[in-house]
Amino acid sequence: MKIEQLVSQIHQKKSFLCVGLDTDLEKIPQHLLQEEDPIFAFNKAIIEATHEYCVAYKPNIAFYEAYGIQGWKSLERTMDYLNTNHPEIFTIADAKRGDIGNTSTRYAKAFFETLNFDSVTIAPYMGRDSVEPFLDFEDKHVILLALTSNQGAFDFQTKKIGGEELYKEVLRTSKTYRNSERLMYVVGATKATYLEGIRQIVPESFLLVPGVGAQGGSLQEVCQYGMAQNVGLLVNSSRGILYASQGLNFAGAAADKAKAIQLEMAVELGKLHQGS
Ligand SMILES: O=c1ccn([C@@H]2O[C@H](COP(=O)(O)O)[C@@H](O)[C@H]2O)c(=O)[nH]1
């Protein structure tokens, strides 16, 4: 998908919500366990209930790999369903991959060609030749981990090397990569105040921002410090939407949660237009 199509969706739906499809058989409503493919049945119901309020879906690959071949089949069915029924919605494989070039190319083919995702999350630790193979795919995007939402982010990412924090070095160096216009970055909502400095380095890049809802990040703060002229934000919520209810009306409850976030996002987008 082209960035312009994503931006156009954001304005059309007045939303920059990404719904995380972290589907956990221990948390989905019990009655779905009788279905032939409970993970897909849950995802389909969530997608149908929430698609008008969001512009992206992000299956975290761990939740599918955990169930072996059956989990991988559920992921494939979910992607086929999205690409067939909602091709305008941006898809993110939250896989956090990255390896020597030869191997990265195989990962890229798996997510961009076989599963037909629009983007994949990549760890920057192995450097240029581990990331560039993912950047070779037209209209596909690499979402590089910059400053993650967890406490462990302070172990390495905020440490200074040569006078600058490592996450800033990741942002600056990655801008020199081949096809760097296909890069986006992960920045946790729990680190919202850092977004001001991040925007000085990557003013218009799209940022995937997990950590609102269950992890306690604030949507308002993310917008205050991180919104760009092209919006430039995809704010993710997974558990806060998926498991709003474990009863028969789980999808309705998820829709209510997604709509509540979308309405807050509409207010934030309104402020952007006032400022221009
Ligand atoms: O820094 C990061 C990077 C990725 N994640 C992932 O996002 C979702 C968040 O789920 P919630 O239930 O909304 O907390 C999940 O898939 C994480 O693995 C992140 O949280 N932080």
The ligand as an SDF file (V2000), in Angstrom:
LIG
                    3D

 21 22  0  0  0  0  0  0  0  0999 V2000
    7.3610   -1.5800   21.9020 O   0  0  0  0  0  0  0  0  0  0  0  0
    6.4870   -2.3960   21.6370 C   0  0  0  0  0  0  0  0  0  0  0  0
    6.4580   -3.1230   20.4600 C   0  0  0  0  0  0  0  0  0  0  0  0
    5.4210   -3.9720   20.2310 C   0  0  0  0  0  0  0  0  0  0  0  0
    4.4250   -4.1310   21.1430 N   0  0  0  0  0  0  0  0  0  0  0  0
    3.3190   -5.0470   20.7950 C   0  0  0  0  0  0  0  0  0  0  0  0
    2.1110   -4.2740   20.6490 O   0  0  0  0  0  0  0  0  0  0  0  0
    1.0140   -4.9690   21.2220 C   0  0  0  0  0  0  0  0  0  0  0  0
    0.4910   -4.2080   22.4300 C   0  0  0  0  0  0  0  0  0  0  0  0
   -0.5850   -4.9080   23.0190 O   0  0  0  0  0  0  0  0  0  0  0  0
   -1.5250   -4.2980   24.1730 P   0  0  0  0  0  0  0  0  0  0  0  0
   -2.3850   -5.4460   24.5520 O   0  0  0  0  0  0  0  0  0  0  0  0
   -2.3060   -3.1560   23.5820 O   0  0  0  0  0  0  0  0  0  0  0  0
   -0.6480   -3.8470   25.2870 O   0  0  0  0  0  0  0  0  0  0  0  0
    1.5410   -6.3680   21.5360 C   0  0  0  0  0  0  0  0  0  0  0  0
    1.3900   -7.1840   20.4000 O   0  0  0  0  0  0  0  0  0  0  0  0
    3.0060   -6.1270   21.8100 C   0  0  0  0  0  0  0  0  0  0  0  0
    3.8080   -7.2660   21.5910 O   0  0  0  0  0  0  0  0  0  0  0  0
    4.4450   -3.4220   22.2940 C   0  0  0  0  0  0  0  0  0  0  0  0
    3.5410   -3.5280   23.1680 O   0  0  0  0  0  0  0  0  0  0  0  0
    5.4790   -2.5640   22.5170 N   0  0  0  0  0  0  0  0  0  0  0  0
  1  2  2  0
  2  3  1  0
  2 21  1  0
  3  4  2  0
  4  5  1  0
  5  6  1  0
  5 19  1  0
  6  7  1  0
  6 17  1  0
  7  8  1  0
  8  9  1  0
  8 15  1  0
  9 10  1  0
 10 11  1  0
 11 12  2  0
 11 13  1  0
 11 14  1  0
 15 16  1  0
 15 17  1  0
 17 18  1  0
 19 20  2  0
 19 21  1  0
M  END
$$$$
